[in-house]
Amino acid sequence: MAVAKTCVLVLDSTDPEVLAEFYAKLLGGEARLGRHPDFIEIVGPDGTALTIQRDHGFAPPTWPRPEESQQSHLHLLVAQEDMDEAEREIISLGGRPLDTKDNGGAHDTRLYSDPGGHPFALVAREGRTAL
């Protein structure tokens, strides 16, 4: 029997409101206060959840520098034909490109950081997958 019924990824941030707005728009979800005032939950249209936690001492990872660990990161799955449009939206919302060496082709993976400095990847998938 499983002890936990679900899980949620929690990202630390010095400015959780800005980061919550970024992910709510990017995922087509809704940002709402969590059970504690230092938590903001993002709930996507399919129930996907992400939480942003206020951490005044947060320092973003410096990955993809080779001497640093990426810690953890998100993969946002997008249909290959939607990759360029998704990239434009990420940048318009405040995301920053980290690495573009693998752009293009069937295994297209594009690396970014969100406004709080957390790395994430835009990954091409066959077929139409909503951003």
N, CA, C and O atoms as CSV, one atom per row, in Angstrom:
chain,resi,resn,atom,element,x,y,z
A,1,MET,N,N,0.846,-1.187,0.000
A,1,MET,CA,C,0.000,0.000,0.000
A,1,MET,C,C,0.882,1.238,0.000
A,1,MET,O,O,1.842,1.318,0.767
A,2,ALA,N,N,0.565,2.198,-0.851
A,2,ALA,CA,C,1.329,3.440,-0.929
A,2,ALA,C,C,0.977,4.342,0.244
A,2,ALA,O,O,-0.191,4.498,0.600
A,3,VAL,N,N,1.988,4.921,0.824
A,3,VAL,CA,C,1.776,5.865,1.924
A,3,VAL,C,C,1.263,7.190,1.380
A,3,VAL,O,O,0.307,7.758,1.908
A,4,ALA,N,N,1.910,7.685,0.314
A,4,ALA,CA,C,1.509,8.953,-0.288
A,4,ALA,C,C,0.550,8.697,-1.445
A,4,ALA,O,O,0.695,7.715,-2.173
A,5,LYS,N,N,-0.410,9.566,-1.608
A,5,LYS,CA,C,-1.387,9.432,-2.686
A,5,LYS,C,C,-1.020,10.278,-3.902
A,5,LYS,O,O,-1.515,10.031,-5.002
A,6,THR,N,N,-0.173,11.255,-3.715
A,6,THR,CA,C,0.265,12.121,-4.803
A,6,THR,C,C,1.545,12.826,-4.373
A,6,THR,O,O,1.975,12.708,-3.226
A,7,CYS,N,N,2.146,13.556,-5.301
A,7,CYS,CA,C,3.320,14.349,-4.952
A,7,CYS,C,C,3.288,15.628,-5.764
A,7,CYS,O,O,2.559,15.731,-6.751
A,8,VAL,N,N,4.071,16.590,-5.351
A,8,VAL,CA,C,4.151,17.865,-6.039
A,8,VAL,C,C,5.600,18.335,-6.007
A,8,VAL,O,O,6.295,18.153,-5.007
A,9,LEU,N,N,6.050,18.934,-7.093
A,9,LEU,CA,C,7.379,19.519,-7.134
A,9,LEU,C,C,7.293,20.898,-6.506
A,9,LEU,O,O,6.382,21.666,-6.817
A,10,VAL,N,N,8.233,21.219,-5.622
A,10,VAL,CA,C,8.288,22.518,-4.962
A,10,VAL,C,C,9.568,23.215,-5.395
A,10,VAL,O,O,10.661,22.670,-5.243
A,11,LEU,N,N,9.431,24.424,-5.936
A,11,LEU,CA,C,10.578,25.234,-6.309
A,11,LEU,C,C,10.749,26.348,-5.297
A,11,LEU,O,O,9.776,27.012,-4.938
A,12,ASP,N,N,11.971,26.565,-4.830
A,12,ASP,CA,C,12.264,27.667,-3.921
A,12,ASP,C,C,12.458,28.942,-4.730
A,12,ASP,O,O,12.916,28.898,-5.872
A,13,SER,N,N,12.110,30.070,-4.137
A,13,SER,CA,C,12.242,31.347,-4.828
A,13,SER,C,C,12.287,32.486,-3.824
A,13,SER,O,O,11.621,32.443,-2.790
A,14,THR,N,N,13.076,33.503,-4.134
A,14,THR,CA,C,13.057,34.715,-3.313
A,14,THR,C,C,11.839,35.569,-3.647
A,14,THR,O,O,11.449,36.424,-2.851
A,15,ASP,N,N,11.235,35.350,-4.808
A,15,ASP,CA,C,10.068,36.111,-5.254
A,15,ASP,C,C,9.021,35.146,-5.829
A,15,ASP,O,O,8.857,35.061,-7.047
A,16,PRO,N,N,8.316,34.422,-4.955
A,16,PRO,CA,C,7.401,33.374,-5.441
A,16,PRO,C,C,6.246,33.903,-6.282
A,16,PRO,O,O,5.733,33.176,-7.132
A,17,GLU,N,N,5.822,35.143,-6.070
A,17,GLU,CA,C,4.714,35.675,-6.858
A,17,GLU,C,C,5.094,35.764,-8.345
A,17,GLU,O,O,4.304,35.394,-9.213
A,18,VAL,N,N,6.292,36.250,-8.628
A,18,VAL,CA,C,6.756,36.375,-10.016
A,18,VAL,C,C,6.895,35.000,-10.648
A,18,VAL,O,O,6.469,34.785,-11.782
A,19,LEU,N,N,7.491,34.075,-9.913
A,19,LEU,CA,C,7.693,32.725,-10.447
A,19,LEU,C,C,6.356,32.003,-10.651
A,19,LEU,O,O,6.183,31.284,-11.635
A,20,ALA,N,N,5.423,32.194,-9.732
A,20,ALA,CA,C,4.093,31.576,-9.863
A,20,ALA,C,C,3.374,32.113,-11.088
A,20,ALA,O,O,2.732,31.351,-11.810
A,21,GLU,N,N,3.470,33.405,-11.331
A,21,GLU,CA,C,2.839,33.994,-12.513
A,21,GLU,C,C,3.444,33.412,-13.796
A,21,GLU,O,O,2.715,33.109,-14.740
A,22,PHE,N,N,4.771,33.255,-13.836
A,22,PHE,CA,C,5.456,32.682,-14.988
A,22,PHE,C,C,4.919,31.282,-15.287
A,22,PHE,O,O,4.519,31.001,-16.417
A,23,TYR,N,N,4.907,30.403,-14.281
A,23,TYR,CA,C,4.474,29.022,-14.504
A,23,TYR,C,C,2.971,28.911,-14.740
A,23,TYR,O,O,2.540,28.058,-15.516
A,24,ALA,N,N,2.170,29.742,-14.099
A,24,ALA,CA,C,0.721,29.697,-14.343
A,24,ALA,C,C,0.427,30.031,-15.803
A,24,ALA,O,O,-0.383,29.357,-16.439
A,25,LYS,N,N,1.072,31.054,-16.333
A,25,LYS,CA,C,0.861,31.421,-17.740
A,25,LYS,C,C,1.439,30.367,-18.666
A,25,LYS,O,O,0.804,29.996,-19.653
A,26,LEU,N,N,2.634,29.879,-18.361
A,26,LEU,CA,C,3.300,28.907,-19.219
A,26,LEU,C,C,2.525,27.592,-19.294
A,26,LEU,O,O,2.453,26.981,-20.360
A,27,LEU,N,N,1.948,27.150,-18.181
A,27,LEU,CA,C,1.245,25.879,-18.116
A,27,LEU,C,C,-0.266,26.017,-18.305
A,27,LEU,O,O,-0.988,25.021,-18.273
A,28,GLY,N,N,-0.745,27.245,-18.504
A,28,GLY,CA,C,-2.186,27.443,-18.662
A,28,GLY,C,C,-2.943,27.128,-17.394
A,28,GLY,O,O,-4.083,26.665,-17.439
A,29,GLY,N,N,-2.310,27.378,-16.261
A,29,GLY,CA,C,-2.909,27.035,-14.974
A,29,GLY,C,C,-3.319,28.247,-14.177
A,29,GLY,O,O,-3.370,29.369,-14.682
A,30,GLU,N,N,-3.607,27.992,-12.926
A,30,GLU,CA,C,-4.059,29.023,-12.004
A,30,GLU,C,C,-3.127,29.043,-10.797
A,30,GLU,O,O,-2.790,27.993,-10.250
A,31,ALA,N,N,-2.716,30.228,-10.389
A,31,ALA,CA,C,-1.900,30.390,-9.179
A,31,ALA,C,C,-2.831,30.721,-8.017
A,31,ALA,O,O,-3.707,31.578,-8.131
A,32,ARG,N,N,-2.626,30.021,-6.888
A,32,ARG,CA,C,-3.436,30.319,-5.703
A,32,ARG,C,C,-2.596,30.094,-4.463
A,32,ARG,O,O,-1.660,29.294,-4.462
A,33,LEU,N,N,-2.944,30.810,-3.412
A,33,LEU,CA,C,-2.203,30.667,-2.162
A,33,LEU,C,C,-2.317,29.254,-1.630
A,33,LEU,O,O,-3.371,28.624,-1.713
A,34,GLY,N,N,-1.217,28.767,-1.082
A,34,GLY,CA,C,-1.201,27.442,-0.485
A,34,GLY,C,C,-1.706,27.492,0.947
A,34,GLY,O,O,-2.278,28.489,1.388
A,35,ARG,N,N,-1.486,26.401,1.661
A,35,ARG,CA,C,-1.953,26.316,3.051
A,35,ARG,C,C,-1.144,27.209,3.981
A,35,ARG,O,O,-1.573,27.497,5.098
A,36,HIS,N,N,0.015,27.642,3.527
A,36,HIS,CA,C,0.894,28.518,4.293
A,36,HIS,C,C,1.153,29.739,3.428
A,36,HIS,O,O,1.264,29.598,2.210
A,37,PRO,N,N,1.257,30.943,4.010
A,37,PRO,CA,C,1.428,32.146,3.191
A,37,PRO,C,C,2.719,32.184,2.364
A,37,PRO,O,O,2.819,32.987,1.436
A,38,ASP,N,N,3.688,31.355,2.669
A,38,ASP,CA,C,4.927,31.324,1.896
A,38,ASP,C,C,4.864,30.334,0.736
A,38,ASP,O,O,5.881,30.100,0.083
A,39,PHE,N,N,3.706,29.751,0.462
A,39,PHE,CA,C,3.534,28.799,-0.626
A,39,PHE,C,C,2.471,29.293,-1.605
A,39,PHE,O,O,1.400,29.746,-1.200
A,40,ILE,N,N,2.781,29.200,-2.892
A,40,ILE,CA,C,1.805,29.481,-3.942
A,40,ILE,C,C,1.719,28.227,-4.801
A,40,ILE,O,O,2.736,27.715,-5.268
A,41,GLU,N,N,0.521,27.742,-5.005
A,41,GLU,CA,C,0.307,26.532,-5.795
A,41,GLU,C,C,-0.118,26.901,-7.210
A,41,GLU,O,O,-0.908,27.822,-7.416
A,42,ILE,N,N,0.416,26.172,-8.175
A,42,ILE,CA,C,0.007,26.300,-9.570
A,42,ILE,C,C,-0.737,25.013,-9.913
A,42,ILE,O,O,-0.189,23.919,-9.781
A,43,VAL,N,N,-1.980,25.149,-10.353
A,43,VAL,CA,C,-2.771,23.983,-10.726
A,43,VAL,C,C,-3.128,24.122,-12.200
A,43,VAL,O,O,-3.783,25.080,-12.609
A,44,GLY,N,N,-2.682,23.142,-12.993
A,44,GLY,CA,C,-2.940,23.147,-14.423
A,44,GLY,C,C,-4.333,22.652,-14.742
A,44,GLY,O,O,-5.016,22.109,-13.874
A,45,PRO,N,N,-4.760,22.834,-15.979
A,45,PRO,CA,C,-6.109,22.420,-16.376
A,45,PRO,C,C,-6.344,20.920,-16.239
A,45,PRO,O,O,-7.491,20.490,-16.110
A,46,ASP,N,N,-5.291,20.123,-16.264
A,46,ASP,CA,C,-5.453,18.675,-16.101
A,46,ASP,C,C,-5.167,18.225,-14.680
A,46,ASP,O,O,-5.067,17.028,-14.408
A,47,GLY,N,N,-5.034,19.201,-13.757
A,47,GLY,CA,C,-4.784,18.884,-12.359
A,47,GLY,C,C,-3.317,18.859,-11.978
A,47,GLY,O,O,-2.993,18.665,-10.806
A,48,THR,N,N,-2.421,19.051,-12.936
A,48,THR,CA,C,-0.990,19.080,-12.653
A,48,THR,C,C,-0.689,20.155,-11.621
A,48,THR,O,O,-1.226,21.260,-11.693
A,49,ALA,N,N,0.166,19.830,-10.666
A,49,ALA,CA,C,0.457,20.776,-9.593
A,49,ALA,C,C,1.954,21.069,-9.493
A,49,ALA,O,O,2.798,20.201,-9.714
A,50,LEU,N,N,2.243,22.298,-9.158
A,50,LEU,CA,C,3.588,22.788,-8.902
A,50,LEU,C,C,3.446,23.804,-7.787
A,50,LEU,O,O,2.480,24.566,-7.771
A,51,THR,N,N,4.381,23.833,-6.858
A,51,THR,CA,C,4.304,24.782,-5.759
A,51,THR,C,C,5.576,25.617,-5.719
A,51,THR,O,O,6.679,25.108,-5.920
A,52,ILE,N,N,5.403,26.903,-5.458
A,52,ILE,CA,C,6.528,27.817,-5.302
A,52,ILE,C,C,6.579,28.205,-3.827
A,52,ILE,O,O,5.580,28.638,-3.253
A,53,GLN,N,N,7.763,28.042,-3.219
A,53,GLN,CA,C,7.944,28.325,-1.796
A,53,GLN,C,C,8.901,29.502,-1.624
A,53,GLN,O,O,9.969,29.540,-2.234
A,54,ARG,N,N,8.503,30.467,-0.781
A,54,ARG,CA,C,9.383,31.596,-0.491
A,54,ARG,C,C,10.585,31.107,0.314
A,54,ARG,O,O,10.439,30.446,1.342
A,55,ASP,N,N,11.774,31.446,-0.176
A,55,ASP,CA,C,13.030,31.127,0.507
A,55,ASP,C,C,13.947,32.324,0.316
A,55,ASP,O,O,14.531,32.502,-0.753
A,56,HIS,N,N,14.074,33.137,1.345
A,56,HIS,CA,C,14.854,34.375,1.254
A,56,HIS,C,C,16.328,34.120,0.954
A,56,HIS,O,O,17.009,35.011,0.447
A,57,GLY,N,N,16.831,32.938,1.251
A,57,GLY,CA,C,18.231,32.619,1.022
A,57,GLY,C,C,18.496,31.825,-0.245
A,57,GLY,O,O,19.612,31.348,-0.445
A,58,PHE,N,N,17.489,31.671,-1.112
A,58,PHE,CA,C,17.651,30.853,-2.309
A,58,PHE,C,C,18.709,31.421,-3.248
A,58,PHE,O,O,18.734,32.622,-3.519
A,59,ALA,N,N,19.580,30.546,-3.738
A,59,ALA,CA,C,20.551,30.880,-4.781
A,59,ALA,C,C,20.314,29.917,-5.935
A,59,ALA,O,O,20.393,28.704,-5.744
A,60,PRO,N,N,20.025,30.430,-7.132
A,60,PRO,CA,C,19.715,29.539,-8.251
A,60,PRO,C,C,20.920,28.700,-8.667
A,60,PRO,O,O,22.062,29.122,-8.488
A,61,PRO,N,N,20.665,27.506,-9.226
A,61,PRO,CA,C,21.762,26.683,-9.731
A,61,PRO,C,C,22.432,27.383,-10.913
A,61,PRO,O,O,21.814,28.208,-11.585
A,62,THR,N,N,23.687,27.050,-11.158
A,62,THR,CA,C,24.420,27.653,-12.265
A,62,THR,C,C,24.575,26.698,-13.431
A,62,THR,O,O,25.263,27.021,-14.400
A,63,TRP,N,N,23.950,25.523,-13.364
A,63,TRP,CA,C,23.956,24.578,-14.461
A,63,TRP,C,C,23.400,25.263,-15.702
A,63,TRP,O,O,22.444,26.023,-15.549
A,64,PRO,N,N,23.907,25.068,-16.910
A,64,PRO,CA,C,24.669,23.926,-17.385
A,64,PRO,C,C,26.184,24.077,-17.369
A,64,PRO,O,O,26.862,23.397,-18.140
A,65,ARG,N,N,26.733,24.926,-16.538
A,65,ARG,CA,C,28.194,24.956,-16.422
A,65,ARG,C,C,28.657,23.572,-16.006
A,65,ARG,O,O,28.060,22.979,-15.107
A,66,PRO,N,N,29.703,23.035,-16.628
A,66,PRO,CA,C,30.094,21.636,-16.399
A,66,PRO,C,C,30.493,21.313,-14.958
A,66,PRO,O,O,30.394,20.158,-14.544
A,67,GLU,N,N,30.933,22.291,-14.198
A,67,GLU,CA,C,31.360,22.009,-12.826
A,67,GLU,C,C,30.201,22.033,-11.824
A,67,GLU,O,O,30.403,21.775,-10.638
A,68,GLU,N,N,29.012,22.335,-12.287
A,68,GLU,CA,C,27.865,22.445,-11.391
A,68,GLU,C,C,26.833,21.356,-11.672
A,68,GLU,O,O,26.709,20.877,-12.799
A,69,SER,N,N,26.099,20.975,-10.634
A,69,SER,CA,C,25.004,20.023,-10.762
A,69,SER,C,C,23.737,20.776,-11.147
A,69,SER,O,O,23.542,21.921,-10.739
A,70,GLN,N,N,22.870,20.129,-11.939
A,70,GLN,CA,C,21.608,20.773,-12.290
A,70,GLN,C,C,20.572,20.647,-11.173
A,70,GLN,O,O,19.500,21.244,-11.267
A,71,GLN,N,N,20.866,19.889,-10.128
A,71,GLN,CA,C,19.932,19.636,-9.038
A,71,GLN,C,C,18.710,18.922,-9.604
A,71,GLN,O,O,18.761,17.711,-9.817
A,72,SER,N,N,17.641,19.618,-9.849
A,72,SER,CA,C,16.478,19.026,-10.508
A,72,SER,C,C,15.994,20.016,-11.556
A,72,SER,O,O,16.332,21.199,-11.511
A,73,HIS,N,N,15.209,19.527,-12.487
A,73,HIS,CA,C,14.662,20.424,-13.501
A,73,HIS,C,C,13.393,19.822,-14.080
A,73,HIS,O,O,13.148,18.621,-13.964
A,74,LEU,N,N,12.596,20.666,-14.701
A,74,LEU,CA,C,11.354,20.259,-15.338
A,74,LEU,C,C,11.589,19.962,-16.808
A,74,LEU,O,O,12.450,20.579,-17.435
A,75,HIS,N,N,10.839,19.031,-17.360
A,75,HIS,CA,C,10.753,18.817,-18.795
A,75,HIS,C,C,9.357,19.242,-19.211
A,75,HIS,O,O,8.374,18.688,-18.718
A,76,LEU,N,N,9.248,20.212,-20.105
A,76,LEU,CA,C,7.971,20.608,-20.673
A,76,LEU,C,C,7.880,19.941,-22.033
A,76,LEU,O,O,8.705,20.209,-22.907
A,77,LEU,N,N,6.894,19.078,-22.226
A,77,LEU,CA,C,6.768,18.280,-23.436
A,77,LEU,C,C,5.892,18.999,-24.451
A,77,LEU,O,O,4.769,19.403,-24.152
A,78,VAL,N,N,6.430,19.151,-25.662
A,78,VAL,CA,C,5.764,19.905,-26.715
A,78,VAL,C,C,5.910,19.144,-28.031
A,78,VAL,O,O,6.947,18.525,-28.270
A,79,ALA,N,N,4.897,19.178,-28.879
A,79,ALA,CA,C,5.001,18.574,-30.207
A,79,ALA,C,C,6.121,19.263,-30.980
A,79,ALA,O,O,6.298,20.476,-30.866
A,80,GLN,N,N,6.881,18.497,-31.767
A,80,GLN,CA,C,8.014,19.047,-32.522
A,80,GLN,C,C,7.612,20.287,-33.314
A,80,GLN,O,O,8.348,21.274,-33.340
A,81,GLU,N,N,6.453,20.240,-33.955
A,81,GLU,CA,C,6.039,21.371,-34.781
A,81,GLU,C,C,5.669,22.613,-33.973
A,81,GLU,O,O,5.500,23.688,-34.549
A,82,ASP,N,N,5.540,22.489,-32.657
A,82,ASP,CA,C,5.193,23.617,-31.796
A,82,ASP,C,C,6.390,24.174,-31.020
A,82,ASP,O,O,6.236,25.100,-30.224
A,83,MET,N,N,7.578,23.615,-31.249
A,83,MET,CA,C,8.754,24.015,-30.455
A,83,MET,C,C,9.096,25.494,-30.595
A,83,MET,O,O,9.341,26.158,-29.587
A,84,ASP,N,N,9.119,26.023,-31.802
A,84,ASP,CA,C,9.494,27.426,-31.982
A,84,ASP,C,C,8.486,28.360,-31.322
A,84,ASP,O,O,8.866,29.353,-30.701
A,85,GLU,N,N,7.201,28.040,-31.459
A,85,GLU,CA,C,6.163,28.849,-30.825
A,85,GLU,C,C,6.290,28.788,-29.295
A,85,GLU,O,O,6.154,29.806,-28.616
A,86,ALA,N,N,6.548,27.599,-28.765
A,86,ALA,CA,C,6.710,27.451,-27.315
A,86,ALA,C,C,7.924,28.246,-26.836
A,86,ALA,O,O,7.874,28.881,-25.783
A,87,GLU,N,N,9.006,28.213,-27.602
A,87,GLU,CA,C,10.198,28.976,-27.234
A,87,GLU,C,C,9.893,30.472,-27.191
A,87,GLU,O,O,10.303,31.160,-26.256
A,88,ARG,N,N,9.185,30.973,-28.182
A,88,ARG,CA,C,8.828,32.405,-28.189
A,88,ARG,C,C,7.994,32.756,-26.956
A,88,ARG,O,O,8.191,33.810,-26.352
A,89,GLU,N,N,7.064,31.878,-26.584
A,89,GLU,CA,C,6.225,32.153,-25.412
A,89,GLU,C,C,7.059,32.151,-24.132
A,89,GLU,O,O,6.891,33.023,-23.280
A,90,ILE,N,N,7.948,31.186,-23.998
A,90,ILE,CA,C,8.812,31.117,-22.809
A,90,ILE,C,C,9.600,32.415,-22.655
A,90,ILE,O,O,9.664,32.984,-21.565
A,91,ILE,N,N,10.191,32.875,-23.741
A,91,ILE,CA,C,11.011,34.095,-23.688
A,91,ILE,C,C,10.131,35.318,-23.418
A,91,ILE,O,O,10.535,36.212,-22.674
A,92,SER,N,N,8.932,35.367,-24.013
A,92,SER,CA,C,8.042,36.511,-23.773
A,92,SER,C,C,7.580,36.585,-22.321
A,92,SER,O,O,7.266,37.665,-21.822
A,93,LEU,N,N,7.538,35.425,-21.634
A,93,LEU,CA,C,7.118,35.392,-20.230
A,93,LEU,C,C,8.273,35.642,-19.257
A,93,LEU,O,O,8.055,35.731,-18.049
A,94,GLY,N,N,9.494,35.756,-19.775
A,94,GLY,CA,C,10.636,36.039,-18.902
A,94,GLY,C,C,11.625,34.908,-18.773
A,94,GLY,O,O,12.598,35.043,-18.031
A,95,GLY,N,N,11.423,33.785,-19.468
A,95,GLY,CA,C,12.401,32.698,-19.460
A,95,GLY,C,C,13.648,33.120,-20.235
A,95,GLY,O,O,13.579,33.964,-21.129
A,96,ARG,N,N,14.788,32.521,-19.882
A,96,ARG,CA,C,16.055,32.856,-20.537
A,96,ARG,C,C,16.694,31.594,-21.102
A,96,ARG,O,O,16.816,30.596,-20.392
A,97,PRO,N,N,17.106,31.622,-22.380
A,97,PRO,CA,C,17.798,30.465,-22.953
A,97,PRO,C,C,19.106,30.193,-22.216
A,97,PRO,O,O,19.845,31.122,-21.891
A,98,LEU,N,N,19.390,28.912,-21.950
A,98,LEU,CA,C,20.648,28.519,-21.323
A,98,LEU,C,C,21.597,27.874,-22.321
A,98,LEU,O,O,22.810,28.076,-22.262
A,99,ASP,N,N,21.033,27.096,-23.239
A,99,ASP,CA,C,21.865,26.334,-24.163
A,99,ASP,C,C,21.035,26.036,-25.405
A,99,ASP,O,O,19.873,25.644,-25.295
A,100,THR,N,N,21.626,26.219,-26.592
A,100,THR,CA,C,20.874,25.975,-27.813
A,100,THR,C,C,21.568,24.982,-28.738
A,100,THR,O,O,21.183,24.862,-29.901
A,101,LYS,N,N,22.563,24.278,-28.260
A,101,LYS,CA,C,23.351,23.404,-29.130
A,101,LYS,C,C,22.563,22.211,-29.675
A,101,LYS,O,O,22.927,21.689,-30.729
A,102,ASP,N,N,21.508,21.762,-29.008
A,102,ASP,CA,C,20.756,20.591,-29.458
A,102,ASP,C,C,19.453,20.958,-30.162
A,102,ASP,O,O,18.604,20.092,-30.374
A,103,ASN,N,N,19.281,22.231,-30.527
A,103,ASN,CA,C,18.031,22.637,-31.168
A,103,ASN,C,C,17.888,22.010,-32.540
A,103,ASN,O,O,18.860,21.899,-33.286
A,104,GLY,N,N,16.685,21.603,-32.865
A,104,GLY,CA,C,16.357,21.087,-34.186
A,104,GLY,C,C,16.322,19.574,-34.234
A,104,GLY,O,O,17.004,18.895,-33.466
A,105,GLY,N,N,15.515,19.056,-35.151
A,105,GLY,CA,C,15.453,17.618,-35.361
A,105,GLY,C,C,14.513,16.912,-34.418
A,105,GLY,O,O,13.872,17.526,-33.565
A,106,ALA,N,N,14.444,15.593,-34.590
A,106,ALA,CA,C,13.498,14.770,-33.834
A,106,ALA,C,C,13.802,14.720,-32.343
A,106,ALA,O,O,12.906,14.437,-31.548
A,107,HIS,N,N,15.028,14.985,-31.948
A,107,HIS,CA,C,15.408,14.935,-30.533
A,107,HIS,C,C,15.674,16.331,-29.991
A,107,HIS,O,O,16.556,16.518,-29.153
A,108,ASP,N,N,14.917,17.307,-30.466
A,108,ASP,CA,C,15.087,18.702,-30.085
A,108,ASP,C,C,14.875,18.878,-28.583
A,108,ASP,O,O,13.819,18.537,-28.049
A,109,THR,N,N,15.884,19.410,-27.917
A,109,THR,CA,C,15.806,19.754,-26.502
A,109,THR,C,C,16.396,21.140,-26.337
A,109,THR,O,O,17.514,21.401,-26.781
A,110,ARG,N,N,15.658,22.022,-25.706
A,110,ARG,CA,C,16.107,23.398,-25.524
A,110,ARG,C,C,16.086,23.715,-24.039
A,110,ARG,O,O,15.099,23.440,-23.355
A,111,LEU,N,N,17.160,24.287,-23.541
A,111,LEU,CA,C,17.314,24.548,-22.112
A,111,LEU,C,C,17.108,26.028,-21.797
A,111,LEU,O,O,17.578,26.908,-22.518
A,112,TYR,N,N,16.395,26.276,-20.702
A,112,TYR,CA,C,16.076,27.634,-20.274
A,112,TYR,C,C,16.198,27.726,-18.758
A,112,TYR,O,O,16.323,26.720,-18.060
A,113,SER,N,N,16.159,28.958,-18.272
A,113,SER,CA,C,15.929,29.156,-16.846
A,113,SER,C,C,14.675,30.007,-16.715
A,113,SER,O,O,14.390,30.853,-17.562
A,114,ASP,N,N,13.932,29.769,-15.642
A,114,ASP,CA,C,12.751,30.574,-15.384
A,114,ASP,C,C,13.201,31.899,-14.760
A,114,ASP,O,O,14.398,32.073,-14.533
A,115,PRO,N,N,12.293,32.839,-14.474
A,115,PRO,CA,C,12.710,34.119,-13.898
A,115,PRO,C,C,13.430,34.001,-12.554
A,115,PRO,O,O,14.138,34.926,-12.155
A,116,GLY,N,N,13.260,32.876,-11.851
A,116,GLY,CA,C,13.942,32.670,-10.575
A,116,GLY,C,C,15.275,31.959,-10.710
A,116,GLY,O,O,15.971,31.770,-9.712
A,117,GLY,N,N,15.653,31.557,-11.929
A,117,GLY,CA,C,16.934,30.905,-12.157
A,117,GLY,C,C,16.897,29.385,-12.184
A,117,GLY,O,O,17.945,28.758,-12.335
A,118,HIS,N,N,15.715,28.765,-12.043
A,118,HIS,CA,C,15.606,27.307,-12.089
A,118,HIS,C,C,15.708,26.831,-13.536
A,118,HIS,O,O,15.040,27.385,-14.409
A,119,PRO,N,N,16.527,25.821,-13.808
A,119,PRO,CA,C,16.616,25.319,-15.178
A,119,PRO,C,C,15.412,24.450,-15.530
A,119,PRO,O,O,14.852,23.766,-14.674
A,120,PHE,N,N,15.025,24.491,-16.802
A,120,PHE,CA,C,14.027,23.568,-17.309
A,120,PHE,C,C,14.296,23.325,-18.783
A,120,PHE,O,O,15.003,24.093,-19.435
A,121,ALA,N,N,13.722,22.245,-19.300
A,121,ALA,CA,C,13.951,21.865,-20.689
A,121,ALA,C,C,12.628,21.831,-21.440
A,121,ALA,O,O,11.613,21.361,-20.926
A,122,LEU,N,N,12.661,22.334,-22.654
A,122,LEU,CA,C,11.563,22.190,-23.596
A,122,LEU,C,C,11.957,21.009,-24.462
A,122,LEU,O,O,12.990,21.049,-25.131
A,123,VAL,N,N,11.144,19.950,-24.461
A,123,VAL,CA,C,11.505,18.689,-25.125
A,123,VAL,C,C,10.470,18.349,-26.180
A,123,VAL,O,O,9.271,18.310,-25.902
A,124,ALA,N,N,10.949,18.102,-27.407
A,124,ALA,CA,C,10.057,17.750,-28.511
A,124,ALA,C,C,9.549,16.328,-28.348
A,124,ALA,O,O,10.302,15.416,-28.005
A,125,ARG,N,N,8.264,16.159,-28.598
A,125,ARG,CA,C,7.622,14.846,-28.584
A,125,ARG,C,C,6.881,14.676,-29.892
A,125,ARG,O,O,6.406,15.655,-30.467
A,126,GLU,N,N,6.776,13.448,-30.369
A,126,GLU,CA,C,5.996,13.179,-31.572
A,126,GLU,C,C,4.532,13.402,-31.291
A,126,GLU,O,O,4.068,13.156,-30.178
A,127,GLY,N,N,3.810,13.856,-32.265
A,127,GLY,CA,C,2.374,14.115,-32.091
A,127,GLY,C,C,2.149,15.452,-31.424
A,127,GLY,O,O,3.106,16.136,-31.058
A,128,ARG,N,N,0.926,15.823,-31.267
A,128,ARG,CA,C,0.598,17.131,-30.684
A,128,ARG,C,C,0.443,16.989,-29.171
A,128,ARG,O,O,-0.450,16.296,-28.683
A,129,THR,N,N,1.320,17.654,-28.454
A,129,THR,CA,C,1.286,17.673,-27.001
A,129,THR,C,C,1.162,19.121,-26.569
A,129,THR,O,O,2.018,19.934,-26.916
A,130,ALA,N,N,0.144,19.462,-25.837
A,130,ALA,CA,C,-0.058,20.849,-25.414
A,130,ALA,C,C,1.054,21.299,-24.486
A,130,ALA,O,O,1.557,20.513,-23.683
A,131,LEU,N,N,1.435,22.553,-24.593
A,131,LEU,CA,C,2.465,23.138,-23.716
A,131,LEU,C,C,1.950,23.299,-22.334
A,131,LEU,O,O,2.672,23.774,-21.457
